[in-house]
Amino acid sequence: MIKYNNIIKYPIITEKVSFLREKFNKYSLYVCVNVNKHKIKSAIEFLFNVNVSSINVVRVKLKRRRFRGVNGYEKQKKKVYFSLVDGQKLDIMSV
């Protein structure tokens, strides 16, 4: 069983996400790779005391990396884009 604190890794802070936050009240986080939508939604609602209206999960494609002559790949990542119920806000910088 994964605890709620271990599901959410860190927020995504980019220009695209800030635009989505201002226009559509959508937020974005990196989460643990082996967790499904239902667990992610319950973790967000439990940790931040908000109500999630919709959630979209995206697996990030692996990129090839080369370090000291050894070929490899980056670690797997999973992004979550979620929107809150009307009238609710989330201070993502305090995460």
N, C-alpha and C positions, 0 to 999 in steps of 0.2 A: 504494500500500500504506500503510495507516494503522498507525502504531506502537502498541504496547500502552499506552504512556503517554498517547497522545492519545485513546484510546477512552473511558477513564473520566474523567469531569469532576470530580465531587465527590459526597460522600455526602449522603443525605437524613437530616436529624436532626429528627424530629417525635415527638409522643406516640404516634402510630399505629405508627411504625417501631420505637420502643423497646419497645412492647408485643409486636410480632411477634418482635423479637429475643429477648426474655425467654421467651416462651411456646413459640415454634415454631422458634427458631434460624434466622430469616429476616432477611436484610439488604437494604438498598435503596441504590441509587446512581443518579445521573444519568449518562447515557452519550451518546456522539456519535449523531446522528440517523441517519446512513446506514450503520450497522453491524448485522449480523445476530446471532442468538443464539449461533451457534457461535464467532464471533470474540469476542463478549463473554465467553463462558464460558472460552475459552482465555486471554484477557487477565486475568481474575480469578484463575484458577489460577496463571498465571505470576507476576503481580505480588505476590500475597499468600501464595503457597505453601500453598494449601488445596485441597480437593477439593469441587467443586460437585455436589450431587446433583440439584437441579432449578432451573430458571430460568424466569421469566415476564417478558415485555417488554410495556410499556404506552406508547403514544404519548399525550402530554398534549395535550388539545384547546387550540387557540389561543384567547387571549382578546383582545377588542378593547380598545385603549387609545387615549386622546386626549391629545396633547401639543402645546400652543401652537396649538390650533385645527386640528391635522392629525390625521386619523383613521389608525390603523394597527393592527398586531397585534404581540403578543409574539413572541419567537423560538421556533422549534420546540424541543420538549424530548422526551426519551425516558427513561422510568424503567425500572429493572430491579429486580425482586424475586427474590432467589436464596436457596436454603437450602444449608447445608453438610452434609457427611457427619457422622453421629453422633460426638460426642466432639471435634469441632473447633470452635474459636472464632476470631473475627476482631475485633481491636480497631479499630473503625470510626473512633474519634476520632483515631487516628494517621494517617489517610489524608490 
